[in-house]
Amino acid sequence: MGIAALGFFGALAGSAHAQNSPFPSQSEFQKVQLNDRPGEPMSLAVLPDGRVLHTARTGEVRIHNPRTGLNTLVINMADEEENPKGLYQHDEEGLQGIAIDPNFDENRWVYLYYSPKLNTPVDDPATGAAINEGNAPEDLTSPEERERLKKFQADAQTSYLLLSRFKFTGNELDVASEQEILRVPADRGLCCHVGGQIDFDYQGNLYLSTGDDTNPFFSAGYTPIDDRETRNPAFDARRTSGNTNDLRGKILKIRVLEDGSYIPSPGNLFRPGTPQTRPEIFAMGMRNPFRFAVNRKTGDVYVGDYSPDANVPLVGRGPAGHGRWMLIRQPGNYGWPFCVTPNDPYTDYDFTPDAEQSGEEFNCRATVNDSRHNTGLRRLPPVIQPDVWYSYPAGDSGLFPELFNQRGGDGIGPMGGPAYEFDADNRAENRWPRVFDGHPLFYEWSRDYVKVFQLNRPNGGQLRDIFHLFGPGGIEQDNPMDMEFGPDGALYSLEYGDGFFSENPEAQLARIDYVRRGEYTPVVKVSGTPTSALVPPLTVRFSSAGTNDPDGDRIAYAWDFDANGTVDSRVANPTFTYTQRGIYEATLRVTDTSGRSASSSVRIVVGNQAPIVELQVASTTPPFNFGDTVNYTVTIQDEQPVDCSRVTVAYILGHDQHGHPQTSTAGCSGQISIPIDEAHAGATNLRGVFVATYTDQPDGEEPQQGSDEVVLTPGQ
């Protein structure tokens, strides 16, 4: 890449800014925990009254109420008694994004993007590891495999993710009110990339991000464009991201009508009626634009697009993996799977075994999609330059050094965060200051930080500088998952924590306040002894030890032992006796003399207890390596009779701090065949992660779930 191609970006990347940031340091903010048990967190939406809805991939929608401090389960979309459509959870699918309508106060619409269960096949443990019916076939060399593939392939009626909206009143999501808006095709049974963020602009247009729905594990970490007739089409991203006639690997832009139908928004990439195109497409050529945000004042869209995994460039394959960030004002094509930037093409690699040579590099300015799976235009719009692009240390070009993590952790997980919208009429004490107005945040899943992307003024259409905001040594971020500014002008965030496809100890919903006049919110700690019993009565001694106000204000205590919204005690360390069976969230809300409050809770279980799950795994060819078959045994301890058909065992490829679920099966014992992983060949910090989960079925009581995880390192 030459100097002329760098232009403005070269000047930005070559400068150092740690000492002259115009933004406050992280010492001027306070992180207030709102919920430390958010499930496997995915997405959040702040309501106009300050309550916070947030989703878990496994189907739960929860709500935090700042007035009571309570965290309440709204609905479990995986429970078919609550949601008759159920939830499909193979690989990365499940419940994804959540958003509220711009006119929520009037219409009460909440939007969800999720995977309905449909009739997708699941594994039959009785057939053993030789075949997993829940996995789509990778090779199509027999009529049986081709017939089996038909049950998984993308079809507008039988295999899709669904964007719907529901009426939300009080704390209830009315499933019967569901309006199906848009179905996005999905080739089920193989990993990866579903996108799933939802947002709106100032005109009421709805934006939805979708992933490329393509398996990346047989492409050596470069571009997955294998379109051989003998391979599952899900190994070819040209059929989705590079396809003008497909909704995947895109940012979609639509206008939802009163009855839940929609029309494409004006000014998208393709005019309605253009042959071999979808008019819903606003931006195409993306791998997994997992997080984006819309500036509702300007309509600008800030997109983070995930990277493939090759650490270094390779002749005959293409550039190393790059994360990208784009400020999008006009519709366009951002190149995947053909190009990273207009100057960084991949090679048209020949996936035929023993092929002598690959094809030519793709022409990023006149790309031709000649895949056998392409149903759209052959000639694609020219590739647009991203505003930021960065790689792993070994493959980095030296651009944007501000994005490297001084504390380690150099994976790539770009998240397009929101821009603060300053409101001069907002008098909330925790609101962020005017200096952030119009400047988007950028947060990094793998590197555990938040940056401010300072834009030029007054138009804000070009990146001017990058400044560190939160991360090491201050406001900690543990795999930040989603962020949104609330009506109070504070930042709300979900953190995933360290772990794989479970509720991790560090997972939380939090609010980040700007601190004025040295006034901090109290820090709340709670515990109880004991916290469980098989039968009532259970007398619990509660403690608030460790609770304090950082600026020394006097604090008042309000305990709600049964989460019914009524204050049960106002002493610091009360005792309470539970006389009925059930699961209770005993919540302490603490308020200081300035009126600032925070809460925390401890779970009390009387009656049915969570099952104790123990997982044992052993490779048939020890030590463990990719390509092995693994025997597993799950032992369950529970008061209820154990139903082994309800035991699920999942295999997840662990890489750095993130994971890619590959396959799952059921039963208390069995085998899992581990695929060979070409995408991460030579990569460090790879692990085979096995997770066993069991949910019991007590009569007349809330089911409880237990799980266990085993991590194997290849070669050990």
Secondary structure as GFF3:
##gff-version 3
##sequence-region A 1 716
A	DSSP	alpha_helix	3	6	.	.	.	ID=ss1
A	DSSP	alpha_helix	8	13	.	.	.	ID=ss2
A	DSSP	three_ten_helix	26	28	.	.	.	ID=ss3
A	DSSP	beta_strand	29	35	.	.	.	ID=ss4
A	DSSP	beta_strand	41	46	.	.	.	ID=ss5
A	DSSP	beta_strand	52	56	.	.	.	ID=ss6
A	DSSP	beta_strand	60	64	.	.	.	ID=ss7
A	DSSP	beta_strand	71	76	.	.	.	ID=ss8
A	DSSP	beta_strand	95	100	.	.	.	ID=ss9
A	DSSP	alpha_helix	104	107	.	.	.	ID=ss10
A	DSSP	beta_strand	109	114	.	.	.	ID=ss11
A	DSSP	three_ten_helix	125	130	.	.	.	ID=ss12
A	DSSP	alpha_helix	143	149	.	.	.	ID=ss13
A	DSSP	beta_strand	160	169	.	.	.	ID=ss14
A	DSSP	beta_strand	172	185	.	.	.	ID=ss15
A	DSSP	beta_strand	198	200	.	.	.	ID=ss16
A	DSSP	beta_strand	206	210	.	.	.	ID=ss17
A	DSSP	three_ten_helix	233	235	.	.	.	ID=ss18
A	DSSP	three_ten_helix	237	239	.	.	.	ID=ss19
A	DSSP	beta_strand	250	256	.	.	.	ID=ss20
A	DSSP	beta_strand	262	264	.	.	.	ID=ss21
A	DSSP	beta_strand	281	284	.	.	.	ID=ss22
A	DSSP	beta_strand	291	294	.	.	.	ID=ss23
A	DSSP	beta_strand	301	305	.	.	.	ID=ss24
A	DSSP	beta_strand	322	328	.	.	.	ID=ss25
A	DSSP	beta_strand	332	333	.	.	.	ID=ss26
A	DSSP	beta_strand	388	391	.	.	.	ID=ss27
A	DSSP	three_ten_helix	393	395	.	.	.	ID=ss28
A	DSSP	three_ten_helix	401	403	.	.	.	ID=ss29
A	DSSP	beta_strand	414	419	.	.	.	ID=ss30
A	DSSP	three_ten_helix	434	436	.	.	.	ID=ss31
A	DSSP	beta_strand	440	444	.	.	.	ID=ss32
A	DSSP	beta_strand	449	455	.	.	.	ID=ss33
A	DSSP	beta_strand	463	470	.	.	.	ID=ss34
A	DSSP	beta_strand	480	485	.	.	.	ID=ss35
A	DSSP	beta_strand	491	495	.	.	.	ID=ss36
A	DSSP	beta_strand	508	514	.	.	.	ID=ss37
A	DSSP	beta_strand	527	529	.	.	.	ID=ss38
A	DSSP	beta_strand	532	533	.	.	.	ID=ss39
A	DSSP	beta_strand	538	543	.	.	.	ID=ss40
A	DSSP	beta_strand	555	560	.	.	.	ID=ss41
A	DSSP	beta_strand	575	578	.	.	.	ID=ss42
A	DSSP	beta_strand	582	592	.	.	.	ID=ss43
A	DSSP	beta_strand	597	606	.	.	.	ID=ss44
A	DSSP	beta_strand	612	619	.	.	.	ID=ss45
A	DSSP	beta_strand	629	637	.	.	.	ID=ss46
A	DSSP	three_ten_helix	644	646	.	.	.	ID=ss47
A	DSSP	beta_strand	647	655	.	.	.	ID=ss48
A	DSSP	beta_strand	658	666	.	.	.	ID=ss49
A	DSSP	beta_strand	669	673	.	.	.	ID=ss50
A	DSSP	beta_strand	686	695	.	.	.	ID=ss51
A	DSSP	beta_strand	705	712	.	.	.	ID=ss52
###
